[in-house]
Amino acid sequence: MKFGVMVQEGPYQHESSDSAYQFVKAAMEKGHEIVGVFFYHDGVINSTKLTDPQQDDRNIVKRWSEIGEKGVDLVVCIAAAKRRGINDDVLAPGFRISGLGQLTEMAINADRFVTFGAS
């Protein structure tokens, strides 16, 4: 099965980003394809390398980067990113900035599209 995923919450606001990460990781381990993860609204904060959690806390941005290293397309909404001061200079490895057209393409190419966070 092919899954598309959207994350709409920041990494430390709610459990949405953690839940999305765990879903993507589990789906990949079961042999499913992730056509992409789209970060929207405050979800774009998951993409910034400026995040610096304490040593004993989980590093959600690093976890997402590791997913990106496995070939999953991690797309950050350009409009939401610009509103929050995020640009190419502060993106963590594995992320890229694009528009809502990329979200549409993910939804078309996925068998199922799953959203995590506020609607």
N, CA, C and O atoms as a Tinker XYZ file with bonds, in Angstrom:
   476  protein
     1  N      0.848000   -1.174000    0.000000    73     2
     2  CA     0.000000    0.000000    0.000000    64     1     3
     3  C      0.893000    1.236000    0.000000    63     2     4     5
     4  O      1.966000    1.243000    0.604000    81     3
     5  N      0.438000    2.269000   -0.680000    73     3     6
     6  CA     1.159000    3.542000   -0.732000    64     5     7
     7  C      0.452000    4.549000    0.174000    63     6     8     9
     8  O     -0.752000    4.773000    0.054000    81     7
     9  N      1.220000    5.148000    1.078000    73     7    10
    10  CA     0.681000    6.136000    2.004000    64     9    11
    11  C      1.281000    7.505000    1.750000    63    10    12    13
    12  O      2.477000    7.636000    1.491000    81    11
    13  N      0.443000    8.513000    1.828000    73    11    14
    14  CA     0.874000    9.899000    1.906000    64    13    15
    15  C      0.538000   10.375000    3.312000    63    14    16    17
    16  O     -0.461000    9.953000    3.894000    81    15
    17  N      1.374000   11.255000    3.855000    73    15    18
    18  CA     1.187000   11.696000    5.236000    64    17    19
    19  C      1.304000   13.214000    5.298000    63    18    20    21
    20  O      2.150000   13.806000    4.627000    81    19
    21  N      0.451000   13.839000    6.106000    73    19    22
    22  CA     0.563000   15.266000    6.365000    64    21    23
    23  C      0.688000   15.488000    7.865000    63    22    24    25
    24  O     -0.052000   14.905000    8.656000    81    23
    25  N      1.638000   16.343000    8.245000    73    23    26
    26  CA     1.870000   16.690000    9.648000    64    25    27
    27  C      1.558000   18.181000    9.801000    63    26    28    29
    28  O      2.135000   19.020000    9.109000    81    27
    29  N      0.632000   18.500000   10.722000    73    27    30
    30  CA     0.193000   19.882000   10.868000    64    29    31
    31  C      0.548000   20.516000   12.213000    63    30    32    33
    32  O      0.133000   21.641000   12.490000    81    31
    33  N      1.294000   19.822000   13.035000    73    31    34
    34  CA     1.655000   20.351000   14.354000    64    33    35
    35  C      3.172000   20.342000   14.519000    63    34    36    37
    36  O      3.868000   19.524000   13.918000    81    35
    37  N      3.668000   21.254000   15.333000    73    35    38
    38  CA     5.096000   21.339000   15.606000    64    37    39
    39  C      5.598000   20.145000   16.395000    63    38    40    41
    40  O      4.804000   19.368000   16.925000    81    39
    41  N      6.908000   19.995000   16.474000    73    39    42
    42  CA     7.477000   18.795000   17.089000    64    41    43
    43  C      7.263000   18.670000   18.594000    63    42    44    45
    44  O      7.277000   17.556000   19.119000    81    43
    45  N      7.069000   19.759000   19.290000    73    43    46
    46  CA     6.950000   19.673000   20.739000    64    45    47
    47  C      5.658000   20.294000   21.266000    63    46    48    49
    48  O      5.548000   20.553000   22.464000    81    47
    49  N      4.667000   20.540000   20.383000    73    47    50
    50  CA     3.391000   21.106000   20.810000    64    49    51
    51  C      2.412000   20.025000   21.235000    63    50    52    53
    52  O      1.754000   20.133000   22.270000    81    51
    53  N      2.327000   18.984000   20.420000    73    51    54
    54  CA     1.391000   17.890000   20.633000    64    53    55
    55  C      2.113000   16.599000   20.276000    63    54    56    57
    56  O      3.293000   16.621000   19.924000    81    55
    57  N      1.424000   15.498000   20.362000    73    55    58
    58  CA     2.015000   14.216000   19.986000    64    57    59
    59  C      1.862000   13.918000   18.497000    63    58    60    61
    60  O      2.267000   12.850000   18.038000    81    59
    61  N      1.293000   14.831000   17.752000    73    59    62
    62  CA     1.007000   14.587000   16.337000    64    61    63
    63  C      2.250000   14.218000   15.540000    63    62    64    65
    64  O      2.226000   13.270000   14.756000    81    63
    65  N      3.327000   14.955000   15.733000    73    63    66
    66  CA     4.542000   14.676000   14.980000    64    65    67
    67  C      5.135000   13.327000   15.383000    63    66    68    69
    68  O      5.586000   12.561000   14.531000    81    67
    69  N      5.133000   13.043000   16.681000    73    67    70
    70  CA     5.607000   11.734000   17.154000    64    69    71
    71  C      4.762000   10.613000   16.567000    63    70    72    73
    72  O      5.294000    9.605000   16.101000    81    71
    73  N      3.444000   10.790000   16.591000    73    71    74
    74  CA     2.538000    9.765000   16.060000    64    73    75
    75  C      2.750000    9.562000   14.562000    63    74    76    77
    76  O      2.761000    8.429000   14.081000    81    75
    77  N      2.917000   10.656000   13.828000    73    75    78
    78  CA     3.156000   10.557000   12.383000    64    77    79
    79  C      4.465000    9.825000   12.112000    63    78    80    81
    80  O      4.530000    8.954000   11.244000    81    79
    81  N      5.502000   10.182000   12.857000    73    79    82
    82  CA     6.801000    9.512000   12.691000    64    81    83
    83  C      6.672000    8.007000   12.959000    63    82    84    85
    84  O      7.163000    7.190000   12.179000    81    83
    85  N      6.014000    7.648000   14.057000    73    83    86
    86  CA     5.852000    6.233000   14.396000    64    85    87
    87  C      5.038000    5.502000   13.326000    63    86    88    89
    88  O      5.333000    4.353000   12.997000    81    87
    89  N      4.015000    6.165000   12.784000    73    87    90
    90  CA     3.209000    5.577000   11.713000    64    89    91
    91  C      4.070000    5.322000   10.479000    63    90    92    93
    92  O      4.043000    4.227000    9.918000    81    91
    93  N      4.827000    6.322000   10.060000    73    91    94
    94  CA     5.683000    6.185000    8.869000    64    93    95
    95  C      6.712000    5.083000    9.075000    63    94    96    97
    96  O      6.916000    4.245000    8.196000    81    95
    97  N      7.347000    5.085000   10.213000    73    95    98
    98  CA     8.366000    4.071000   10.511000    64    97    99
    99  C      7.765000    2.661000   10.482000    63    98   100   101
   100  O      8.336000    1.751000    9.881000    81    99
   101  N      6.620000    2.487000   11.129000    73    99   102
   102  CA     5.966000    1.175000   11.170000    64   101   103
   103  C      5.513000    0.737000    9.782000    63   102   104   105
   104  O      5.667000   -0.429000    9.418000    81   103
   105  N      4.961000    1.657000    9.012000    73   103   106
   106  CA     4.504000    1.324000    7.660000    64   105   107
   107  C      5.679000    0.871000    6.797000    63   106   108   109
   108  O      5.565000   -0.099000    6.047000    81   107
   109  N      6.797000    1.567000    6.903000    73   107   110
   110  CA     7.983000    1.190000    6.123000    64   109   111
   111  C      8.502000   -0.180000    6.549000    63   110   112   113
   112  O      8.891000   -0.989000    5.707000    81   111
   113  N      8.506000   -0.436000    7.846000    73   111   114
   114  CA     8.967000   -1.737000    8.346000    64   113   115
   115  C      8.083000   -2.880000    7.862000    63   114   116   117
   116  O      8.551000   -4.008000    7.709000    81   115
   117  N      6.803000   -2.590000    7.620000    73   115   118
   118  CA     5.860000   -3.607000    7.114000    64   117   119
   119  C      5.911000   -3.725000    5.589000    63   118   120   121
   120  O      5.182000   -4.525000    5.003000    81   119
   121  N      6.768000   -2.933000    4.950000    73   119   122
   122  CA     6.930000   -3.027000    3.503000    64   121   123
   123  C      6.045000   -2.100000    2.689000    63   122   124   125
   124  O      6.007000   -2.204000    1.463000    81   123
   125  N      5.335000   -1.197000    3.347000    73   123   126
   126  CA     4.507000   -0.230000    2.627000    64   125   127
   127  C      5.383000    0.902000    2.092000    63   126   128   129
   128  O      6.477000    1.147000    2.600000    81   127
   129  N      4.898000    1.574000    1.083000    73   127   130
   130  CA     5.614000    2.700000    0.489000    64   129   131
   131  C      5.046000    4.005000    1.037000    63   130   132   133
   132  O      3.830000    4.172000    1.137000    81   131
   133  N      5.933000    4.919000    1.389000    73   131   134
   134  CA     5.526000    6.259000    1.797000    64   133   135
   135  C      5.837000    7.181000    0.614000    63   134   136   137
   136  O      7.002000    7.437000    0.310000    81   135
   137  N      4.788000    7.677000   -0.048000    73   135   138
   138  CA     5.011000    8.521000   -1.225000    64   137   139
   139  C      5.508000    9.908000   -0.835000    63   138   140   141
   140  O      6.045000   10.631000   -1.674000    81   139
   141  N      5.336000   10.280000    0.416000    73   139   142
   142  CA     5.851000   11.550000    0.903000    64   141   143
   143  C      5.200000   11.957000    2.199000    63   142   144   145
   144  O      4.135000   11.468000    2.574000    81   143
   145  N      5.880000   12.880000    2.880000    73   143   146
   146  CA     5.344000   13.488000    4.098000    64   145   147
   147  C      5.321000   14.989000    3.843000    63   146   148   149
   148  O      6.346000   15.588000    3.516000    81   147
   149  N      4.149000   15.591000    3.994000    73   147   150
   150  CA     3.973000   17.016000    3.765000    64   149   151
   151  C      3.798000   17.707000    5.108000    63   150   152   153
   152  O      2.908000   17.354000    5.881000    81   151
   153  N      4.641000   18.683000    5.383000    73   151   154
   154  CA     4.588000   19.435000    6.637000    64   153   155
   155  C      3.889000   20.763000    6.365000    63   154   156   157
   156  O      4.330000   21.553000    5.530000    81   155
   157  N      2.786000   20.995000    7.088000    73   155   158
   158  CA     1.901000   22.123000    6.818000    64   157   159
   159  C      1.581000   22.829000    8.130000    63   158   160   161
   160  O      1.730000   22.237000    9.199000    81   159
   161  N      1.150000   24.067000    8.067000    73   159   162
   162  CA     0.868000   24.898000    9.246000    64   161   163
   163  C      2.069000   24.849000   10.188000    63   162   164   165
   164  O      3.203000   24.976000    9.727000    81   163
   165  N      1.857000   24.670000   11.495000    73   163   166
   166  CA     2.985000   24.610000   12.433000    64   165   167
   167  C      3.835000   23.357000   12.250000    63   166   168   169
   168  O      4.917000   23.252000   12.827000    81   167
   169  N      3.355000   22.413000   11.454000    73   167   170
   170  CA     4.147000   21.218000   11.162000    64   169   171
   171  C      5.467000   21.526000   10.497000    63   170   172   173
   172  O      6.394000   20.719000   10.564000    81   171
   173  N      5.576000   22.692000    9.848000    73   171   174
   174  CA     6.837000   23.055000    9.193000    64   173   175
   175  C      7.973000   23.222000   10.201000    63   174   176   177
   176  O      9.144000   23.136000    9.830000    81   175
   177  N      7.644000   23.454000   11.449000    73   175   178
   178  CA     8.672000   23.616000   12.481000    64   177   179
   179  C      9.462000   22.317000   12.673000    63   178   180   181
   180  O     10.579000   22.342000   13.190000    81   179
   181  N      8.892000   21.195000   12.262000    73   179   182
   182  CA     9.610000   19.920000   12.313000    64   181   183
   183  C     10.840000   19.910000   11.410000    63   182   184   185
   184  O     11.689000   19.027000   11.537000    81   183
   185  N     10.946000   20.865000   10.511000    73   183   186
   186  CA    12.002000   20.845000    9.497000    64   185   187
   187  C     13.221000   21.697000    9.825000    63   186   188   189
   188  O     14.203000   21.657000    9.084000    81   187
   189  N     13.190000   22.446000   10.883000    73   187   190
   190  CA    14.277000   23.393000   11.131000    64   189   191
   191  C     15.421000   22.789000   11.944000    63   190   192   193
   192  O     15.208000   22.172000   12.987000    81   191
   193  N     16.627000   22.981000   11.444000    73   191   194
   194  CA    17.810000   22.486000   12.156000    64   193   195
   195  C     18.133000   23.349000   13.369000    63   194   196   197
   196  O     19.053000   23.033000   14.124000    81   195
   197  N     17.390000   24.433000   13.566000    73   195   198
   198  CA    17.597000   25.293000   14.724000    64   197   199
   199  C     17.030000   24.691000   16.005000    63   198   200   201
   200  O     17.303000   25.184000   17.100000    81   199
   201  N     16.248000   23.635000   15.869000    73   199   202
   202  CA    15.721000   22.932000   17.042000    64   201   203
   203  C     16.884000   22.293000   17.793000    63   202   204   205
   204  O     17.722000   21.616000   17.197000    81   203
   205  N     16.929000   22.510000   19.089000    73   203   206
   206  CA    18.049000   22.003000   19.896000    64   205   207
   207  C     17.523000   21.452000   21.222000    63   206   208   209
   208  O     17.683000   22.087000   22.264000    81   207
   209  N     16.889000   20.260000   21.184000    73   207   210
   210  CA    16.323000   19.709000   22.421000    64   209   211
   211  C     17.422000   19.301000   23.406000    63   210   212   213
   212  O     18.573000   19.079000   23.033000    81   211
   213  N     17.028000   19.212000   24.656000    73   211   214
   214  CA    17.968000   18.760000   25.683000    64   213   215
   215  C     18.434000   17.348000   25.361000    63   214   216   217
   216  O     17.753000   16.604000   24.655000    81   215
   217  N     19.579000   16.992000   25.876000    73   215   218
   218  CA    20.195000   15.708000   25.567000    64   217   219
   219  C     19.323000   14.515000   25.947000    63   218   220   221
   220  O     19.362000   13.483000   25.276000    81   219
   221  N     18.538000   14.644000   27.013000    73   219   222
   222  CA    17.705000   13.518000   27.453000    64   221   223
   223  C     16.314000   13.529000   26.824000    63   222   224   225
   224  O     15.477000   12.694000   27.168000    81   223
   225  N     16.055000   14.464000   25.905000    73   223   226
   226  CA    14.756000   14.555000   25.229000    64   225   227
   227  C     14.878000   13.961000   23.829000    63   226   228   229
   228  O     15.978000   13.854000   23.286000    81   227
   229  N     13.752000   13.580000   23.256000    73   227   230
   230  CA    13.766000   13.036000   21.901000    64   229   231
   231  C     14.046000   14.163000   20.908000    63   230   232   233
   232  O     13.612000   15.297000   21.107000    81   231
   233  N     14.771000   13.842000   19.847000    73   231   234
   234  CA    15.080000   14.820000   18.818000    64   233   235
   235  C     14.225000   14.490000   17.596000    63   234   236   237
   236  O     14.636000   13.722000   16.726000    81   235
   237  N     13.056000   15.068000   17.547000    73   235   238
   238  CA    12.088000   14.743000   16.507000    64   237   239
   239  C     12.594000   15.150000   15.120000    63   238   240   241
   240  O     12.393000   14.417000   14.152000    81   239
   241  N     13.241000   16.300000   15.016000    73   239   242
   242  CA    13.760000   16.751000   13.722000    64   241   243
   243  C     14.784000   15.748000   13.196000    63   242   244   245
   244  O     14.778000   15.417000   12.011000    81   243
   245  N     15.653000   15.269000   14.065000    73   243   246
   246  CA    16.652000   14.274000   13.658000    64   245   247
   247  C     15.975000   12.983000   13.199000    63   246   248   249
   248  O     16.403000   12.367000   12.223000    81   247
   249  N     14.927000   12.579000   13.900000    73   247   250
   250  CA    14.189000   11.366000   13.505000    64   249   251
   251  C     13.626000   11.512000   12.095000    63   250   252   253
   252  O     13.735000   10.598000   11.278000    81   251
   253  N     13.021000   12.675000   11.814000    73   251   254
   254  CA    12.482000   12.910000   10.469000    64   253   255
   255  C     13.596000   12.914000    9.428000    63   254   256   257
   256  O     13.433000   12.366000    8.338000    81   255
   257  N     14.716000   13.526000    9.759000    73   255   258
   258  CA    15.846000   13.539000    8.818000    64   257   259
   259  C     16.297000   12.122000    8.479000    63   258   260   261
   260  O     16.637000   11.827000    7.333000    81   259
   261  N     16.298000   11.254000    9.477000    73   259   262
   262  CA    16.673000    9.856000    9.242000    64   261   263
   263  C     15.686000    9.164000    8.301000    63   262   264   265
   264  O     16.082000    8.337000    7.479000    81   263
   265  N     14.405000    9.505000    8.424000    73   263   266
   266  CA    13.398000    8.970000    7.496000    64   265   267
   267  C     13.687000    9.481000    6.079000    63   266   268   269
   268  O     13.584000    8.731000    5.109000    81   267
   269  N     14.044000   10.745000    5.974000    73   267   270
   270  CA    14.388000   11.322000    4.675000    64   269   271
   271  C     15.593000   10.651000    4.044000    63   270   272   273
   272  O     15.652000   10.491000    2.825000    81   271
   273  N     16.560000   10.255000    4.873000    73   271   274
   274  CA    17.748000    9.558000    4.371000    64   273   275
   275  C     17.394000    8.200000    3.781000    63   274   276   277
   276  O     18.152000    7.649000    2.983000    81   275
   277  N     16.245000    7.662000    4.171000    73   275   278
   278  CA    15.798000    6.365000    3.648000    64   277   279
   279  C     15.007000    6.520000    2.348000    63   278   280   281
   280  O     14.436000    5.555000    1.840000    81   279
   281  N     14.979000    7.739000    1.820000    73   279   282
   282  CA    14.337000    7.970000    0.532000    64   281   283
   283  C     12.930000    8.525000    0.563000    63   282   284   285
   284  O     12.307000    8.682000   -0.487000    81   283
   285  N     12.418000    8.826000    1.741000    73   283   286
   286  CA    11.071000    9.399000    1.836000    64   285   287
   287  C     11.163000   10.903000    1.556000    63   286   288   289
   288  O     12.013000   11.597000    2.113000    81   287
   289  N     10.282000   11.389000    0.693000    73   287   290
   290  CA    10.233000   12.800000    0.335000    64   289   291
   291  C      9.605000   13.592000    1.486000    63   290   292   293
   292  O      8.428000   13.412000    1.798000    81   291
   293  N     10.391000   14.467000    2.111000    73   291   294
   294  CA     9.919000   15.301000    3.213000    64   293   295
   295  C      9.727000   16.715000    2.677000    63   294   296   297
   296  O     10.699000   17.440000    2.462000    81   295
   297  N      8.484000   17.102000    2.465000    73   295   298
   298  CA     8.167000   18.369000    1.809000    64   297   299
   299  C      7.597000   19.365000    2.818000    63   298   300   301
   300  O      6.676000   19.052000    3.573000    81   299
   301  N      8.162000   20.562000    2.811000    73   299   302
   302  CA     7.748000   21.631000    3.711000    64   301   303
   303  C      6.980000   22.670000    2.894000    63   302   304   305
   304  O      7.482000   23.157000    1.881000    81   303
   305  N      5.779000   23.006000    3.326000    73   303   306
   306  CA     4.960000   23.992000    2.622000    64   305   307
   307  C      5.646000   25.354000    2.637000    63   306   308   309
   308  O      5.972000   25.883000    3.699000    81   307
   309  N      5.858000   25.911000    1.461000    73   307   310
   310  CA     6.590000   27.178000    1.349000    64   309   311
   311  C      5.864000   28.329000    2.039000    63   310   312   313
   312  O      6.498000   29.131000    2.724000    81   311
   313  N      4.551000   28.423000    1.871000    73   311   314
   314  CA     3.801000   29.534000    2.474000    64   313   315
   315  C      3.848000   29.457000    3.998000    63   314   316   317
   316  O      4.089000   30.463000    4.666000    81   315
   317  N      3.619000   28.271000    4.544000    73   315   318
   318  CA     3.649000   28.097000    6.001000    64   317   319
   319  C      5.060000   28.323000    6.542000    63   318   320   321
   320  O      5.232000   28.888000    7.622000    81   319
   321  N      6.067000   27.880000    5.789000    73   319   322
   322  CA     7.452000   28.056000    6.218000    64   321   323
   323  C      7.836000   29.529000    6.252000    63   322   324   325
   324  O      8.439000   29.995000    7.219000    81   323
   325  N      7.490000   30.255000    5.209000    73   323   326
   326  CA     7.835000   31.684000    5.153000    64   325   327
   327  C      7.186000   32.446000    6.305000    63   326   328   329
   328  O      7.805000   33.337000    6.888000    81   327
   329  N      5.958000   32.104000    6.629000    73   327   330
   330  CA     5.266000   32.775000    7.740000    64   329   331
   331  C      5.980000   32.553000    9.069000    63   330   332   333
   332  O      5.844000   33.350000    9.998000    81   331
   333  N      6.731000   31.475000    9.152000    73   331   334
   334  CA     7.402000   31.116000   10.408000    64   333   335
   335  C      8.909000   31.326000   10.338000    63   334   336   337
   336  O      9.639000   30.859000   11.211000    81   335
   337  N      9.379000   32.017000    9.319000    73   335   338
   338  CA    10.796000   32.353000    9.208000    64   337   339
   339  C     11.690000   31.194000    8.803000    63   338   340   341
   340  O     12.895000   31.222000    9.049000    81   339
   341  N     11.111000   30.181000    8.186000    73   339   342
   342  CA    11.891000   29.008000    7.772000    64   341   343
   343  C     12.181000   29.121000    6.283000    63   342   344   345
   344  O     11.275000   29.325000    5.475000    81   343
   345  N     13.450000   28.985000    5.932000    73   343   346
   346  CA    13.867000   28.989000    4.532000    64   345   347
   347  C     14.917000   27.901000    4.328000    63   346   348   349
   348  O     15.237000   27.159000    5.257000    81   347
   349  N     15.446000   27.808000    3.123000    73   347   350
   350  CA    16.417000   26.754000    2.812000    64   349   351
   351  C     17.629000   26.770000    3.731000    63   350   352   353
   352  O     18.226000   25.723000    3.982000    81   351
   353  N     18.003000   27.946000    4.238000    73   351   354
   354  CA    19.194000   28.063000    5.091000    64   353   355
   355  C     19.052000   27.349000    6.432000    63   354   356   357
   356  O     20.057000   26.973000    7.036000    81   355
   357  N     17.834000   27.158000    6.901000    73   355   358
   358  CA    17.631000   26.552000    8.222000    64   357   359
   359  C     17.002000   25.160000    8.156000    63   358   360   361
   360  O     16.676000   24.574000    9.188000    81   359
   361  N     16.832000   24.628000    6.936000    73   359   362
   362  CA    16.248000   23.285000    6.817000    64   361   363
   363  C     17.222000   22.220000    7.303000    63   362   364   365
   364  O     18.417000   22.272000    7.014000    81   363
   365  N     16.695000   21.265000    8.038000    73   363   366
   366  CA    17.480000   20.099000    8.452000    64   365   367
   367  C     17.691000   19.199000    7.232000    63   366   368   369
   368  O     16.948000   19.299000    6.256000    81   367
   369  N     18.688000   18.330000    7.281000    73   367   370
   370  CA    18.933000   17.420000    6.154000    64   369   371
   371  C     17.702000   16.562000    5.839000    63   370   372   373
   372  O     17.005000   16.096000    6.741000    81   371
   373  N     17.454000   16.365000    4.548000    73   371   374
   374  CA    16.367000   15.503000    4.112000    64   373   375
   375  C     15.076000   16.230000    3.777000    63   374   376   377
   376  O     14.194000   15.656000    3.139000    81   375
   377  N     14.951000   17.486000    4.197000    73   375   378
   378  CA    13.741000   18.268000    3.940000    64   377   379
   379  C     13.935000   19.142000    2.703000    63   378   380   381
   380  O     15.055000   19.516000    2.354000    81   379
   381  N     12.819000   19.457000    2.052000    73   379   382
   382  CA    12.849000   20.421000    0.954000    64   381   383
   383  C     11.575000   21.256000    0.997000    63   382   384   385
   384  O     10.536000   20.806000    1.481000    81   383
   385  N     11.673000   22.468000    0.487000    73   383   386
   386  CA    10.524000   23.370000    0.464000    64   385   387
   387  C      9.850000   23.280000   -0.897000    63   386   388   389
   388  O     10.514000   23.269000   -1.933000    81   387
   389  N      8.520000   23.215000   -0.882000    73   387   390
   390  CA     7.738000   23.178000   -2.111000    64   389   391
   391  C      6.344000   23.722000   -1.814000    63   390   392   393
   392  O      6.066000   24.152000   -0.694000    81   391
   393  N      5.473000   23.703000   -2.815000    73   391   394
   394  CA     4.142000   24.271000   -2.664000    64   393   395
   395  C      3.053000   23.232000   -2.487000    63   394   396   397
   396  O      3.317000   22.035000   -2.370000    81   395
   397  N      1.835000   23.715000   -2.471000    73   395   398
   398  CA     0.682000   22.847000   -2.282000    64   397   399
   399  C      0.468000   21.887000   -3.448000    63   398   400   401
   400  O     -0.216000   20.875000   -3.297000    81   399
   401  N      1.040000   22.190000   -4.597000    73   399   402
   402  CA     0.966000   21.267000   -5.729000    64   401   403
   403  C      1.588000   19.931000   -5.381000    63   402   404   405
   404  O      1.120000   18.885000   -5.830000    81   403
   405  N      2.646000   19.964000   -4.579000    73   403   406
   406  CA     3.300000   18.735000   -4.141000    64   405   407
   407  C      2.375000   17.916000   -3.241000    63   406   408   409
   408  O      2.360000   16.687000   -3.305000    81   407
   409  N      1.608000   18.608000   -2.407000    73   407   410
   410  CA     0.623000   17.931000   -1.557000    64   409   411
   411  C     -0.420000   17.224000   -2.418000    63   410   412   413
   412  O     -0.780000   16.077000   -2.156000    81   411
   413  N     -0.894000   17.913000   -3.437000    73   411   414
   414  CA    -1.881000   17.326000   -4.352000    64   413   415
   415  C     -1.315000   16.091000   -5.038000    63   414   416   417
   416  O     -1.994000   15.072000   -5.161000    81   415
   417  N     -0.069000   16.191000   -5.483000    73   415   418
   418  CA     0.572000   15.053000   -6.149000    64   417   419
   419  C      0.693000   13.856000   -5.206000    63   418   420   421
   420  O      0.460000   12.717000   -5.608000    81   419
   421  N      1.056000   14.119000   -3.957000    73   419   422
   422  CA     1.142000   13.029000   -2.975000    64   421   423
   423  C     -0.210000   12.349000   -2.808000    63   422   424   425
   424  O     -0.302000   11.122000   -2.802000    81   423
   425  N     -1.258000   13.156000   -2.674000    73   423   426
   426  CA    -2.600000   12.606000   -2.468000    64   425   427
   427  C     -3.045000   11.774000   -3.672000    63   426   428   429
   428  O     -3.700000   10.745000   -3.506000    81   427
   429  N     -2.696000   12.209000   -4.867000    73   427   430
   430  CA    -3.057000   11.470000   -6.073000    64   429   431
   431  C     -2.311000   10.142000   -6.145000    63   430   432   433
   432  O     -2.890000    9.123000   -6.523000    81   431
   433  N     -1.032000   10.150000   -5.785000    73   431   434
   434  CA    -0.194000    8.961000   -5.910000    64   433   435
   435  C     -0.351000    7.962000   -4.766000    63   434   436   437
   436  O      0.103000    6.823000   -4.874000    81   435
   437  N     -0.982000    8.372000   -3.684000    73   435   438
   438  CA    -1.143000    7.492000   -2.519000    64   437   439
   439  C     -2.453000    6.715000   -2.603000    63   438   440   441
   440  O     -3.452000    7.199000   -3.135000    81   439
   441  N     -2.421000    5.501000   -2.064000    73   439   442
   442  CA    -3.664000    4.743000   -1.888000    64   441   443
   443  C     -4.460000    5.296000   -0.713000    63   442   444   445
   444  O     -5.691000    5.321000   -0.738000    81   443
   445  N     -3.749000    5.735000    0.306000    73   443   446
   446  CA    -4.357000    6.320000    1.503000    64   445   447
   447  C     -3.551000    7.553000    1.890000    63   446   448   449
   448  O     -2.324000    7.564000    1.786000    81   447
   449  N     -4.257000    8.593000    2.340000    73   447   450
   450  CA    -3.592000    9.813000    2.795000    64   449   451
   451  C     -3.997000   10.043000    4.243000    63   450   452   453
   452  O     -5.183000   10.153000    4.552000    81   451
   453  N     -3.012000   10.116000    5.127000    73   451   454
   454  CA    -3.261000   10.201000    6.565000    64   453   455
   455  C     -2.774000   11.546000    7.087000    63   454   456   457
   456  O     -1.661000   11.973000    6.780000    81   455
   457  N     -3.611000   12.211000    7.875000    73   455   458
   458  CA    -3.273000   13.521000    8.424000    64   457   459
   459  C     -3.109000   13.417000    9.933000    63   458   460   461
   460  O     -3.905000   12.775000   10.617000    81   459
   461  N     -2.059000   14.063000   10.440000    73   459   462
   462  CA    -1.798000   14.109000   11.874000    64   461   463
   463  C     -1.802000   15.567000   12.307000    63   462   464   465
   464  O     -1.067000   16.389000   11.761000    81   463
   465  N     -2.636000   15.881000   13.295000    73   463   466
   466  CA    -2.693000   17.232000   13.819000    64   465   467
   467  C     -4.006000   17.903000   13.521000    63   466   468   469
   468  O     -4.954000   17.278000   13.046000    81   467
   469  N     -4.046000   19.197000   13.811000    73   467   470
   470  CA    -5.271000   19.984000   13.646000    64   469   471
   471  C     -5.777000   19.939000   12.223000    63   470   472   473
   472  O     -5.002000   19.791000   11.279000    81   471
   473  N     -7.068000   20.066000   12.078000    73   471   474
   474  CA    -7.658000   20.048000   10.725000    64   473   475
   475  C     -7.879000   21.432000   10.201000    63   474   476
   476  O     -8.366000   21.599000    9.083000    81   475
